Amino acid sequence: MRRAPWLTFKPGSFLPALLGFGLLLALGLVPTAAWAQPAGDRCLAVANAPSLVQKAQFRPVALQPSEIRLTFVGHATWLIESAGGIKIATDYNDYLRPAVTPDVATMNRAHTTHFSMAPDPGIAHVLRGWNPEGGPARHDLTVGDVRIRNVPTNIRDWAGGAVSYGNSIFIFEVAGMCVGHLGHLHHTLTPEQIGQIGQLDVVMVPIDGSYTMDTAGMVEVLKALRARLILPMHYFNTYTLDRFLDRVRGDFPVEMSDASVIVVSQATLPGNPKILVLPGN
């Protein structure tokens, strides 16, 4: 199992200077269309549409039942919005938050930039990717038109030792798609974990190459998951991003977006795995 060297973490070094007025406007309209998703695991069957993901308009409109809106807030935090109006913030923390209060916040234990000591009391569901009482965290709940579940993974401690079940890969089943957030993944995945995750359509992946795991290991994970849309996150500067992209261009096509907000559906997903880089850090 490939592991990356442990480096000293510098909290707050990437504070949300990149969150500008345009992003706040883009998050200002809450979708109102309602849609109830049938029960069942939606990660096992994937369409193979040839067209590419479509960028959201500057002023977001109500989503169709087949669509979700993804906003890269920064670092490892994304805002996921469903047509039924459900808002989810991933790796919700005390430094970098979306401009709206989410209905659901997921967290991971690795650093304070991946969890909050004081989550907004208006959040109905706070899902920690670790179990404070020991053992793996277990989540499987449905909120509106979104099913949320997790697959626990291990992390390293500050001395480089193993911490069992300190991270969770969260899977969001919505609009006939499966969206996976790898959190602060520190190791490649076992066949059992890959089976528990299922077939993803979209995956948010940390690409720093050191704090989480080395680039070769992360490429191995991406090839195993076979998600059609790969969204990089958890990079600290253009050098880190370029290093990752230079390594993976032979494995995946790469597209750069000038918008931090995209709308995704089965019909607009790429037919084969593709990396889409949204502005962020």
Summary of the structure (lengths in Angstrom):
residues: 281
radius of gyration: 17.1
end to end distance: 27.5
largest distance: 48.7
contacts: 943
relative contact order: 0.20
helix: 12%
strand: 29%
